[in-house]
Amino acid sequence: MAYDIENSFHSNDIRGVYGKEVDEKLFYITARAFSKDFRLKGKEVVVGRDIRNSSPSLAKSFIKGLVDSGVNVLDIGIVSTPAVYFASGRYKKHGAMITASHNPKDNNGLKLTMPGAYPIGGDNGLGRLKRAITKDKFPVVSKKGKIRKKNIIKEYVKYVHSFIDLKNLKPMKIVVDTGNGIEGIMVPKVYKDLPIDIVPMYFKPSGNFPNHPANPADPENLKAIIKRLKKAKDERFGMAFDTDGDRIFFIDEKGQIVPSAVTGALIMKYLFKKYPHEKAVCSLISSKILFDISKEMGIKVMKGKVGHSYIKKRMRQTHAIFGVEHSGHFYYRHNFYADSGIITSLIVCEILSQDPRPFSVIVKPYRIYAELKEHSVKVKDRKKAMEKIEKYYEKQKPLKVDKFDGITITFPDYWINVRISNTDPVLRVNMEADSGEILEKKKKELFRLFK
């Protein structure tokens, strides 16, 4: 067996090492299970894929599984994950994206949605698919499905442009690093004919990712664009996308990485001036700056569990207009509650078009807290480690202990969140403090516990 069901099925998607945890057979039988469980026979499913080396064969197997189940396929080819969300939402069809998102090049995976880009996660379908795959028994159908190919790029470009007033855009030069991922194809099409001068970095799509992994959440992968911006003279800012285009990170003109919460605060101010009295959702481990902005503007910001399916569900429940995660995901109600790096890039361009100050100056008021970039920590027993952390900090009489998503321990001048990863065999650690000195002191204290 070249696939591993236990290690490839996660809370938000299916994902793992190609040839070891995921393979063509797994994708074929997942398609069969998907068809049976969601009663897709006779319906049409949108299927897209990223630029990974294994994506063509995995897409072929998944599509064959659908067709053999009597399901029709709308094959939209090589596109970004947000483009699949768009197609699922616009055409009101189930969707499937073959991608491992920001994971290493030897990985691949599958993201599934119901019509309207509603994500299928562990609590509303993936668990059932996992059980069905284990049985590996699917009915023979007399009439196979048909495959219809469609290029949606032109329609998609027009759609993402609708999120801003194009007349507001002013000429500016920006550096863009797509990490040899899918946005190397999408960005030139979206920014064509706009008054934005794109300075491209690593735009040629390659499943080998020859320059660096397309994961902008890791500062190591932003070194090249930071170096470029520090040498630049007239570039306004930089932006970096992940492999499949659902994440984006920004870098100011000085080469400083802008935390996602800071970008989120900037967008919140922009959105809530246009749409007052609305709501927003952020992941549990987002910065306090979002709640500072919410008090300032008189809006409500609610916390959600980490992970795109959880944030989208929370936004739908509360009818929130905007959502943000620490990991570079930005969500919009008018985008079927889905995340999109390209829409976020356009919104930031519109914001900066209306403010001539340097990007670093614009975001400075939001950089008031010191944050520990998310750390992944390997421990022998994750549950025992969590119990140890809870007992240790309870003795210090914190203001609050919250077990909504992992464990969040809040003190007057700092907070810590430790949670078990949904995708990897590690603990995820996040921390924020009122100053760099406090952060460094408390970080050392916490990491001594892991030892």
DRENDO-1510 file (C-alpha; in Angstrom, 1 decimal, always signed):
<recs>
REC; n; res; u; v; w
REC; 1; MET; +0.0; +0.0; +0.0 .
REC; 2; ALA; +1.4; +3.4; -1.0 .
REC; 3; TYR; -1.0; +5.5; +1.0 .
REC; 4; ASP; -1.7; +6.0; +4.7 .
REC; 5; ILE; -5.3; +6.9; +5.6 .
REC; 6; GLU; -4.5; +7.6; +9.2 .
REC; 7; ASN; -1.8; +10.1; +8.5 .
REC; 8; SER; -3.3; +11.8; +5.4 .
REC; 9; PHE; -6.8; +12.7; +6.7 .
REC; 10; HIS; -6.7; +15.9; +8.7 .
REC; 11; SER; -9.2; +18.4; +10.2 .
REC; 12; ASN; -9.3; +20.6; +7.1 .
REC; 13; ASP; -8.1; +18.5; +4.2 .
REC; 14; ILE; -6.3; +15.4; +2.9 .
REC; 15; ARG; -2.6; +15.9; +2.8 .
REC; 16; GLY; +0.7; +13.9; +3.0 .
REC; 17; VAL; +3.9; +12.7; +1.4 .
REC; 18; TYR; +3.2; +11.6; -2.2 .
REC; 19; GLY; +3.9; +7.9; -2.7 .
REC; 20; LYS; +3.9; +7.2; +1.0 .
REC; 21; GLU; +0.8; +8.8; +2.5 .
REC; 22; VAL; -1.1; +9.8; -0.6 .
REC; 23; ASP; -1.1; +8.3; -4.1 .
REC; 24; GLU; -3.3; +7.8; -7.2 .
REC; 25; LYS; -5.3; +4.9; -5.7 .
REC; 26; LEU; -6.2; +7.0; -2.6 .
REC; 27; PHE; -7.4; +9.8; -4.8 .
REC; 28; TYR; -9.4; +7.4; -7.0 .
REC; 29; ILE; -11.2; +5.8; -4.1 .
REC; 30; THR; -11.6; +9.2; -2.3 .
REC; 31; ALA; -13.5; +10.4; -5.5 .
REC; 32; ARG; -15.7; +7.3; -5.4 .
REC; 33; ALA; -16.4; +7.8; -1.7 .
REC; 34; PHE; -17.0; +11.6; -2.3 .
REC; 35; SER; -19.5; +10.7; -5.0 .
REC; 36; LYS; -21.4; +8.2; -2.9 .
REC; 37; ASP; -21.5; +10.1; +0.3 .
REC; 38; PHE; -22.5; +13.4; -1.2 .
REC; 39; ARG; -24.9; +11.8; -3.8 .
REC; 40; LEU; -23.1; +13.4; -6.8 .
REC; 41; LYS; -24.2; +10.9; -9.5 .
REC; 42; GLY; -25.4; +12.9; -12.4 .
REC; 43; LYS; -24.1; +16.2; -11.0 .
REC; 44; GLU; -21.0; +18.2; -12.1 .
REC; 45; VAL; -18.0; +18.7; -9.8 .
REC; 46; VAL; -15.4; +21.5; -10.3 .
REC; 47; VAL; -11.8; +20.1; -10.3 .
REC; 48; GLY; -8.6; +22.2; -10.3 .
REC; 49; ARG; -5.0; +21.5; -9.5 .
REC; 50; ASP; -1.7; +23.3; -8.6 .
REC; 51; ILE; +1.7; +23.1; -10.2 .
REC; 52; ARG; +3.2; +20.3; -8.1 .
REC; 53; ASN; +4.9; +17.5; -10.1 .
REC; 54; SER; +2.4; +14.9; -8.8 .
REC; 55; SER; -0.7; +17.0; -9.4 .
REC; 56; PRO; -1.4; +15.9; -13.0 .
REC; 57; SER; -1.5; +12.2; -12.2 .
REC; 58; LEU; -3.4; +12.7; -9.0 .
REC; 59; ALA; -6.0; +14.9; -10.7 .
REC; 60; LYS; -6.4; +12.3; -13.5 .
REC; 61; SER; -7.0; +9.6; -10.9 .
REC; 62; PHE; -9.5; +11.7; -8.9 .
REC; 63; ILE; -11.4; +12.7; -12.1 .
REC; 64; LYS; -11.5; +9.0; -13.2 .
REC; 65; GLY; -13.0; +8.1; -9.8 .
REC; 66; LEU; -15.7; +10.7; -10.3 .
REC; 67; VAL; -16.4; +9.7; -13.9 .
REC; 68; ASP; -16.5; +6.0; -12.9 .
REC; 69; SER; -19.1; +6.9; -10.3 .
REC; 70; GLY; -21.4; +8.6; -12.9 .
REC; 71; VAL; -20.3; +12.1; -11.9 .
REC; 72; ASN; -19.7; +14.8; -14.5 .
REC; 73; VAL; -16.5; +16.9; -14.2 .
REC; 74; LEU; -15.8; +20.6; -14.9 .
REC; 75; ASP; -12.0; +20.5; -15.3 .
REC; 76; ILE; -10.7; +24.0; -14.9 .
REC; 77; GLY; -7.1; +22.9; -15.1 .
REC; 78; ILE; -4.1; +24.6; -13.4 .
REC; 79; VAL; -5.5; +27.3; -11.1 .
REC; 80; SER; -5.2; +28.7; -7.6 .
REC; 81; THR; -7.2; +27.3; -4.7 .
REC; 82; PRO; -9.1; +30.6; -4.5 .
REC; 83; ALA; -10.1; +30.2; -8.1 .
REC; 84; VAL; -11.6; +26.8; -7.3 .
REC; 85; TYR; -13.5; +28.4; -4.4 .
REC; 86; PHE; -14.7; +31.1; -6.9 .
REC; 87; ALA; -16.0; +28.4; -9.3 .
REC; 88; SER; -17.7; +26.4; -6.6 .
REC; 89; GLY; -19.4; +29.6; -5.4 .
REC; 90; ARG; -20.3; +31.1; -8.7 .
REC; 91; TYR; -21.5; +27.9; -10.4 .
REC; 92; LYS; -23.0; +26.4; -7.1 .
REC; 93; LYS; -21.2; +23.1; -7.5 .
REC; 94; HIS; -19.1; +20.8; -5.3 .
REC; 95; GLY; -15.4; +21.5; -5.7 .
REC; 96; ALA; -12.0; +19.8; -5.5 .
REC; 97; MET; -8.5; +21.2; -5.5 .
REC; 98; ILE; -5.5; +19.0; -5.8 .
REC; 99; THR; -2.9; +20.8; -3.7 .
REC; 100; ALA; -0.8; +20.4; -0.5 .
REC; 101; SER; -0.9; +24.2; -0.1 .
REC; 102; HIS; +2.3; +25.5; +1.5 .
REC; 103; ASN; +3.7; +22.0; +2.4 .
REC; 104; PRO; +7.1; +20.8; +1.0 .
REC; 105; LYS; +7.4; +19.7; -2.7 .
REC; 106; ASP; +7.2; +16.0; -1.9 .
REC; 107; ASN; +3.7; +16.5; -0.5 .
REC; 108; ASN; +0.3; +16.7; -2.2 .
REC; 109; GLY; -3.3; +16.7; -1.1 .
REC; 110; LEU; -6.9; +17.5; -1.6 .
REC; 111; LYS; -9.3; +20.2; -0.5 .
REC; 112; LEU; -13.0; +19.6; -1.0 .
REC; 113; THR; -16.0; +21.9; -0.9 .
REC; 114; MET; -19.8; +21.8; -1.1 .
REC; 115; PRO; -21.6; +24.2; -3.5 .
REC; 116; GLY; -20.9; +27.8; -2.5 .
REC; 117; ALA; -17.3; +27.0; -1.6 .
REC; 118; TYR; -18.5; +25.6; +1.8 .
REC; 119; PRO; -15.4; +23.6; +3.1 .
REC; 120; ILE; -15.7; +19.9; +3.8 .
REC; 121; GLY; -13.7; +19.2; +7.0 .
REC; 122; GLY; -13.4; +16.6; +9.6 .
REC; 123; ASP; -16.7; +17.4; +11.2 .
REC; 124; ASN; -18.8; +17.5; +8.1 .
REC; 125; GLY; -17.6; +14.9; +5.6 .
REC; 126; LEU; -13.9; +13.9; +5.7 .
REC; 127; GLY; -14.5; +11.5; +8.6 .
REC; 128; ARG; -17.3; +9.8; +6.7 .
REC; 129; LEU; -15.1; +9.6; +3.6 .
REC; 130; LYS; -12.3; +8.1; +5.6 .
REC; 131; ARG; -14.5; +5.3; +6.9 .
REC; 132; ALA; -15.9; +4.6; +3.4 .
REC; 133; ILE; -12.4; +4.4; +1.9 .
REC; 134; THR; -11.4; +1.8; +4.5 .
REC; 135; LYS; -14.3; -0.4; +3.3 .
REC; 136; ASP; -13.3; +0.2; -0.4 .
REC; 137; LYS; -16.7; -0.9; -1.7 .
REC; 138; PHE; -18.5; +1.2; -4.3 .
REC; 139; PRO; -21.4; +0.5; -6.7 .
REC; 140; VAL; -20.8; -0.2; -10.4 .
REC; 141; VAL; -22.6; +2.4; -12.5 .
REC; 142; SER; -24.0; +1.8; -16.0 .
REC; 143; LYS; -23.5; +5.3; -17.2 .
REC; 144; LYS; -20.2; +7.0; -16.7 .
REC; 145; GLY; -19.8; +10.8; -16.2 .
REC; 146; LYS; -18.5; +13.2; -18.8 .
REC; 147; ILE; -15.6; +15.6; -18.6 .
REC; 148; ARG; -16.0; +19.3; -19.7 .
REC; 149; LYS; -13.0; +21.6; -19.7 .
REC; 150; LYS; -13.3; +25.3; -19.1 .
REC; 151; ASN; -10.9; +28.2; -18.8 .
REC; 152; ILE; -12.3; +30.4; -16.1 .
REC; 153; ILE; -9.3; +32.9; -15.8 .
REC; 154; LYS; -10.9; +35.8; -17.7 .
REC; 155; GLU; -14.1; +35.5; -15.6 .
REC; 156; TYR; -12.1; +35.1; -12.4 .
REC; 157; VAL; -9.9; +38.2; -13.1 .
REC; 158; LYS; -13.1; +40.3; -13.6 .
REC; 159; TYR; -14.4; +38.9; -10.3 .
REC; 160; VAL; -11.4; +39.7; -8.1 .
REC; 161; HIS; -11.3; +43.2; -9.6 .
REC; 162; SER; -14.8; +43.8; -8.3 .
REC; 163; PHE; -13.5; +43.8; -4.7 .
REC; 164; ILE; -12.0; +47.3; -5.2 .
REC; 165; ASP; -12.6; +50.5; -7.1 .
REC; 166; LEU; -10.0; +50.2; -9.8 .
REC; 167; LYS; -10.2; +54.0; -10.3 .
REC; 168; ASN; -8.7; +54.4; -6.9 .
REC; 169; LEU; -5.4; +52.7; -7.9 .
REC; 170; LYS; -2.4; +55.0; -8.2 .
REC; 171; PRO; +0.8; +54.1; -10.0 .
REC; 172; MET; +3.2; +52.2; -7.8 .
REC; 173; LYS; +6.0; +49.6; -8.0 .
REC; 174; ILE; +5.8; +46.5; -5.9 .
REC; 175; VAL; +8.0; +43.4; -5.6 .
REC; 176; VAL; +6.1; +40.1; -5.9 .
REC; 177; ASP; +7.5; +36.7; -4.9 .
REC; 178; THR; +5.3; +33.8; -6.0 .
REC; 179; GLY; +7.9; +31.1; -5.0 .
REC; 180; ASN; +7.5; +29.3; -8.4 .
REC; 181; GLY; +3.9; +28.6; -7.4 .
REC; 182; ILE; +0.6; +29.0; -9.1 .
REC; 183; GLU; +0.4; +32.8; -8.6 .
REC; 184; GLY; +3.2; +33.2; -11.1 .
REC; 185; ILE; +0.5; +32.5; -13.6 .
REC; 186; MET; -2.3; +34.4; -11.9 .
REC; 187; VAL; -0.7; +37.6; -10.8 .
REC; 188; PRO; +0.3; +38.8; -14.4 .
REC; 189; LYS; -3.3; +38.3; -15.6 .
REC; 190; VAL; -4.9; +40.0; -12.6 .
REC; 191; TYR; -2.5; +43.0; -12.7 .
REC; 192; LYS; -2.5; +43.4; -16.5 .
REC; 193; ASP; -3.7; +46.9; -17.5 .
REC; 194; LEU; -3.6; +48.1; -13.9 .
REC; 195; PRO; -1.3; +51.1; -13.0 .
REC; 196; ILE; +0.8; +48.8; -10.9 .
REC; 197; ASP; +4.4; +48.0; -11.9 .
REC; 198; ILE; +5.1; +44.4; -10.8 .
REC; 199; VAL; +8.7; +43.5; -10.1 .
REC; 200; PRO; +8.6; +39.7; -10.5 .
REC; 201; MET; +10.5; +37.2; -8.4 .
REC; 202; TYR; +10.3; +33.4; -9.1 .
REC; 203; PHE; +7.3; +33.7; -11.4 .
REC; 204; LYS; +8.0; +30.6; -13.5 .
REC; 205; PRO; +5.9; +27.7; -12.1 .
REC; 206; SER; +7.9; +24.7; -11.0 .
REC; 207; GLY; +6.9; +21.8; -8.8 .
REC; 208; ASN; +10.6; +21.5; -7.8 .
REC; 209; PHE; +10.5; +25.0; -6.1 .
REC; 210; PRO; +14.1; +25.7; -7.1 .
REC; 211; ASN; +14.5; +29.0; -5.2 .
REC; 212; HIS; +12.8; +28.4; -1.9 .
REC; 213; PRO; +9.7; +26.6; -0.6 .
REC; 214; ALA; +6.5; +28.6; -1.4 .
REC; 215; ASN; +5.6; +29.1; +2.2 .
REC; 216; PRO; +5.7; +32.8; +3.2 .
REC; 217; ALA; +4.7; +32.0; +6.8 .
REC; 218; ASP; +8.4; +30.9; +7.3 .
REC; 219; PRO; +10.6; +34.0; +7.4 .
REC; 220; GLU; +13.4; +31.9; +6.0 .
REC; 221; ASN; +11.5; +31.9; +2.7 .
REC; 222; LEU; +11.3; +35.7; +2.6 .
REC; 223; LYS; +15.0; +36.4; +2.8 .
REC; 224; ALA; +15.3; +37.0; -1.0 .
REC; 225; ILE; +12.4; +39.5; -1.2 .
REC; 226; ILE; +13.6; +41.2; +1.9 .
REC; 227; LYS; +17.1; +41.6; +0.4 .
REC; 228; ARG; +15.5; +42.9; -2.8 .
REC; 229; LEU; +13.5; +45.5; -0.9 .
REC; 230; LYS; +16.4; +46.7; +1.2 .
REC; 231; LYS; +18.3; +47.5; -2.0 .
REC; 232; ALA; +15.3; +49.0; -3.8 .
REC; 233; LYS; +14.8; +52.7; -4.3 .
REC; 234; ASP; +11.3; +53.2; -5.4 .
REC; 235; GLU; +9.5; +49.9; -4.6 .
REC; 236; ARG; +6.5; +50.7; -2.4 .
REC; 237; PHE; +6.3; +47.3; -0.7 .
REC; 238; GLY; +6.5; +43.5; -1.4 .
REC; 239; MET; +4.2; +40.6; -1.2 .
REC; 240; ALA; +4.8; +36.9; -1.2 .
REC; 241; PHE; +2.3; +34.1; -2.0 .
REC; 242; ASP; +2.2; +30.4; -1.1 .
REC; 243; THR; +2.1; +27.5; -3.6 .
REC; 244; ASP; -1.7; +27.5; -4.2 .
REC; 245; GLY; -2.4; +31.2; -3.6 .
REC; 246; ASP; -4.6; +31.2; -0.6 .
REC; 247; ARG; -2.0; +32.8; +1.7 .
REC; 248; ILE; -0.2; +36.1; +1.3 .
REC; 249; PHE; +2.4; +38.0; +3.4 .
REC; 250; PHE; +3.5; +41.6; +3.0 .
REC; 251; ILE; +6.9; +43.2; +3.5 .
REC; 252; ASP; +7.3; +46.9; +3.9 .
REC; 253; GLU; +9.7; +49.1; +1.9 .
REC; 254; LYS; +12.4; +48.7; +4.6 .
REC; 255; GLY; +12.3; +44.9; +4.3 .
REC; 256; GLN; +10.3; +44.3; +7.5 .
REC; 257; ILE; +7.8; +41.5; +7.5 .
REC; 258; VAL; +4.3; +42.7; +8.3 .
REC; 259; PRO; +2.5; +40.3; +10.7 .
REC; 260; SER; -0.8; +39.0; +9.4 .
REC; 261; ALA; -2.7; +40.6; +12.3 .
REC; 262; VAL; -1.2; +44.0; +11.4 .
REC; 263; THR; -2.3; +43.6; +7.8 .
REC; 264; GLY; -5.7; +42.4; +9.1 .
REC; 265; ALA; -6.0; +45.5; +11.3 .
REC; 266; LEU; -5.3; +47.7; +8.2 .
REC; 267; ILE; -7.9; +45.9; +6.2 .
REC; 268; MET; -10.4; +46.0; +9.0 .
REC; 269; LYS; -10.2; +49.8; +9.2 .
REC; 270; TYR; -10.6; +49.9; +5.4 .
REC; 271; LEU; -13.6; +47.6; +5.3 .
REC; 272; PHE; -15.5; +48.9; +8.4 .
REC; 273; LYS; -15.4; +52.5; +7.1 .
REC; 274; LYS; -17.3; +51.1; +4.0 .
REC; 275; TYR; -19.4; +48.7; +6.0 .
REC; 276; PRO; -20.0; +49.9; +9.6 .
REC; 277; HIS; -21.6; +47.8; +12.3 .
REC; 278; GLU; -20.4; +44.6; +10.7 .
REC; 279; LYS; -18.5; +41.7; +12.4 .
REC; 280; ALA; -15.1; +40.1; +11.9 .
REC; 281; VAL; -13.5; +36.7; +12.9 .
REC; 282; CYS; -9.9; +36.0; +13.8 .
REC; 283; SER; -8.1; +32.9; +14.8 .
REC; 284; LEU; -7.7; +32.4; +18.5 .
REC; 285; ILE; -4.0; +33.2; +18.4 .
REC; 286; SER; -4.3; +36.5; +16.5 .
REC; 287; SER; -2.8; +39.6; +18.0 .
REC; 288; LYS; -4.5; +41.8; +20.5 .
REC; 289; ILE; -4.3; +44.7; +18.0 .
REC; 290; LEU; -7.4; +43.4; +16.3 .
REC; 291; PHE; -9.4; +43.7; +19.4 .
REC; 292; ASP; -7.9; +47.2; +20.0 .
REC; 293; ILE; -9.1; +48.2; +16.6 .
REC; 294; SER; -12.5; +46.7; +17.2 .
REC; 295; LYS; -13.0; +48.8; +20.4 .
REC; 296; GLU; -11.8; +51.9; +18.6 .
REC; 297; MET; -14.3; +51.4; +15.7 .
REC; 298; GLY; -17.1; +50.0; +17.8 .
REC; 299; ILE; -17.2; +46.7; +15.9 .
REC; 300; LYS; -17.3; +43.1; +17.1 .
REC; 301; VAL; -14.4; +40.7; +16.6 .
REC; 302; MET; -14.9; +37.1; +17.5 .
REC; 303; LYS; -12.4; +34.3; +17.9 .
REC; 304; GLY; -12.4; +31.1; +15.9 .
REC; 305; LYS; -10.4; +27.9; +15.9 .
REC; 306; VAL; -7.2; +27.7; +13.8 .
REC; 307; GLY; -7.8; +26.3; +10.3 .
REC; 308; HIS; -9.7; +27.5; +7.2 .
REC; 309; SER; -12.7; +25.3; +7.7 .
REC; 310; TYR; -13.2; +26.5; +11.3 .
REC; 311; ILE; -12.8; +30.2; +10.4 .
REC; 312; LYS; -15.2; +29.9; +7.5 .
REC; 313; LYS; -17.8; +28.1; +9.6 .
REC; 314; ARG; -17.5; +30.7; +12.3 .
REC; 315; MET; -17.9; +33.5; +9.8 .
REC; 316; ARG; -21.0; +31.9; +8.3 .
REC; 317; GLN; -22.5; +31.4; +11.7 .
REC; 318; THR; -22.0; +35.1; +12.6 .
REC; 319; HIS; -22.4; +36.5; +9.1 .
REC; 320; ALA; -19.0; +38.2; +9.6 .
REC; 321; ILE; -17.7; +40.3; +6.7 .
REC; 322; PHE; -14.0; +39.6; +7.2 .
REC; 323; GLY; -11.8; +37.0; +8.7 .
REC; 324; VAL; -8.0; +36.8; +9.4 .
REC; 325; GLU; -5.6; +34.1; +10.6 .
REC; 326; HIS; -2.0; +34.6; +11.8 .
REC; 327; SER; -0.8; +32.3; +9.0 .
REC; 328; GLY; -1.6; +34.7; +6.1 .
REC; 329; HIS; -5.1; +33.7; +5.4 .
REC; 330; PHE; -7.6; +36.5; +4.8 .
REC; 331; TYR; -11.4; +35.7; +4.3 .
REC; 332; TYR; -14.2; +37.7; +2.8 .
REC; 333; ARG; -18.0; +37.2; +3.1 .
REC; 334; HIS; -18.4; +38.5; -0.4 .
REC; 335; ASN; -15.9; +35.9; -1.6 .
REC; 336; PHE; -18.2; +33.0; -0.4 .
REC; 337; TYR; -16.5; +33.4; +3.0 .
REC; 338; ALA; -13.3; +32.0; +1.4 .
REC; 339; ASP; -9.7; +33.1; +1.7 .
REC; 340; SER; -7.8; +34.7; -1.2 .
REC; 341; GLY; -4.3; +36.0; -1.4 .
REC; 342; ILE; -5.0; +37.9; -4.7 .
REC; 343; ILE; -8.1; +39.7; -3.4 .
REC; 344; THR; -6.1; +40.7; -0.4 .
REC; 345; SER; -3.3; +42.0; -2.5 .
REC; 346; LEU; -5.7; +44.3; -4.5 .
REC; 347; ILE; -7.2; +45.6; -1.3 .
REC; 348; VAL; -3.8; +46.5; +0.1 .
REC; 349; CYS; -2.9; +48.2; -3.2 .
REC; 350; GLU; -6.1; +50.3; -3.0 .
REC; 351; ILE; -5.4; +51.3; +0.7 .
REC; 352; LEU; -1.9; +52.4; -0.2 .
REC; 353; SER; -3.1; +54.3; -3.2 .
REC; 354; GLN; -5.1; +56.5; -0.9 .
REC; 355; ASP; -2.2; +57.1; +1.5 .
REC; 356; PRO; +1.1; +58.4; +0.1 .
REC; 357; ARG; +3.1; +57.6; +3.3 .
REC; 358; PRO; +5.6; +54.8; +3.3 .
REC; 359; PHE; +4.1; +51.4; +4.1 .
REC; 360; SER; +6.3; +51.1; +7.2 .
REC; 361; VAL; +4.8; +54.4; +8.5 .
REC; 362; ILE; +1.2; +53.4; +7.8 .
REC; 363; VAL; +1.5; +50.1; +9.7 .
REC; 364; LYS; +3.6; +51.5; +12.6 .
REC; 365; PRO; +0.6; +52.3; +14.9 .
REC; 366; TYR; -0.4; +48.6; +14.7 .
REC; 367; ARG; +3.0; +47.2; +15.6 .
REC; 368; ILE; +2.7; +47.8; +19.3 .
REC; 369; TYR; +3.0; +44.2; +20.5 .
REC; 370; ALA; +5.9; +41.8; +20.4 .
REC; 371; GLU; +5.0; +38.4; +18.9 .
REC; 372; LEU; +6.7; +35.0; +18.9 .
REC; 373; LYS; +6.4; +33.6; +15.3 .
REC; 374; GLU; +4.6; +30.3; +15.5 .
REC; 375; HIS; +7.0; +27.5; +16.7 .
REC; 376; SER; +6.5; +23.8; +16.1 .
REC; 377; VAL; +7.8; +21.7; +18.9 .
REC; 378; LYS; +8.3; +18.0; +18.8 .
REC; 379; VAL; +7.6; +16.2; +22.1 .
REC; 380; LYS; +7.2; +12.4; +22.9 .
REC; 381; ASP; +3.7; +12.7; +24.4 .
REC; 382; ARG; +1.8; +15.8; +23.2 .
REC; 383; LYS; -1.1; +15.3; +25.6 .
REC; 384; LYS; +1.2; +14.9; +28.6 .
REC; 385; ALA; +3.1; +18.0; +27.6 .
REC; 386; MET; -0.1; +20.0; +27.4 .
REC; 387; GLU; -1.1; +18.9; +30.9 .
REC; 388; LYS; +2.3; +19.8; +32.3 .
REC; 389; ILE; +2.1; +23.3; +30.8 .
REC; 390; GLU; -1.4; +23.9; +32.2 .
REC; 391; LYS; -0.4; +22.8; +35.7 .
REC; 392; TYR; +2.8; +25.0; +35.6 .
REC; 393; TYR; +1.0; +28.2; +34.6 .
REC; 394; GLU; -2.1; +27.7; +36.8 .
REC; 395; LYS; +0.2; +28.1; +39.8 .
REC; 396; GLN; +1.1; +31.6; +38.6 .
REC; 397; LYS; -2.6; +32.6; +38.8 .
REC; 398; PRO; -3.3; +33.8; +35.2 .
REC; 399; LEU; -6.1; +36.2; +34.3 .
REC; 400; LYS; -7.7; +33.5; +32.2 .
REC; 401; VAL; -7.2; +29.9; +31.0 .
REC; 402; ASP; -9.1; +29.1; +27.8 .
REC; 403; LYS; -9.4; +25.7; +26.2 .
REC; 404; PHE; -11.3; +26.7; +23.2 .
REC; 405; ASP; -8.5; +25.7; +20.8 .
REC; 406; GLY; -5.6; +24.1; +22.6 .
REC; 407; ILE; -4.8; +26.0; +25.8 .
REC; 408; THR; -4.5; +29.8; +25.9 .
REC; 409; ILE; -3.1; +31.3; +29.1 .
REC; 410; THR; -3.5; +35.0; +29.6 .
REC; 411; PHE; -1.6; +37.3; +32.0 .
REC; 412; PRO; -1.8; +41.1; +32.2 .
REC; 413; ASP; +1.3; +41.7; +30.0 .
REC; 414; TYR; +1.4; +38.5; +27.8 .
REC; 415; TRP; -0.4; +35.5; +26.6 .
REC; 416; ILE; +0.6; +32.0; +25.5 .
REC; 417; ASN; -1.3; +29.5; +23.3 .
REC; 418; VAL; -0.2; +25.9; +22.9 .
REC; 419; ARG; -2.2; +23.5; +20.7 .
REC; 420; ILE; -1.8; +20.1; +19.1 .
REC; 421; SER; -1.3; +20.5; +15.3 .
REC; 422; ASN; -4.1; +19.4; +13.0 .
REC; 423; THR; -1.6; +18.5; +10.3 .
REC; 424; ASP; +1.7; +17.5; +11.8 .
REC; 425; PRO; +2.9; +15.4; +14.9 .
REC; 426; VAL; +4.0; +18.5; +16.8 .
REC; 427; LEU; +2.7; +21.2; +19.3 .
REC; 428; ARG; +2.2; +24.7; +17.9 .
REC; 429; VAL; +3.3; +27.5; +20.2 .
REC; 430; ASN; +2.3; +31.1; +19.9 .
REC; 431; MET; +3.0; +34.0; +22.3 .
REC; 432; GLU; +2.5; +37.7; +22.4 .
REC; 433; ALA; +3.7; +40.3; +24.9 .
REC; 434; ASP; +3.6; +44.0; +25.6 .
REC; 435; SER; +7.3; +44.3; +25.0 .
REC; 436; GLY; +10.2; +42.4; +23.5 .
REC; 437; GLU; +11.9; +42.0; +26.9 .
REC; 438; ILE; +8.8; +40.4; +28.4 .
REC; 439; LEU; +8.5; +38.2; +25.3 .
REC; 440; GLU; +12.0; +36.9; +25.5 .
REC; 441; LYS; +11.8; +36.2; +29.2 .
REC; 442; LYS; +8.6; +34.3; +28.9 .
REC; 443; LYS; +9.7; +32.4; +25.8 .
REC; 444; LYS; +12.7; +31.0; +27.7 .
REC; 445; GLU; +10.5; +30.1; +30.6 .
REC; 446; LEU; +8.1; +28.2; +28.4 .
REC; 447; PHE; +10.7; +26.4; +26.3 .
REC; 448; ARG; +12.4; +25.1; +29.5 .
REC; 449; LEU; +9.2; +23.2; +30.1 .
REC; 450; PHE; +9.6; +21.4; +26.8 .
REC; 451; LYS; +13.0; +20.2; +27.7 .
</recs>
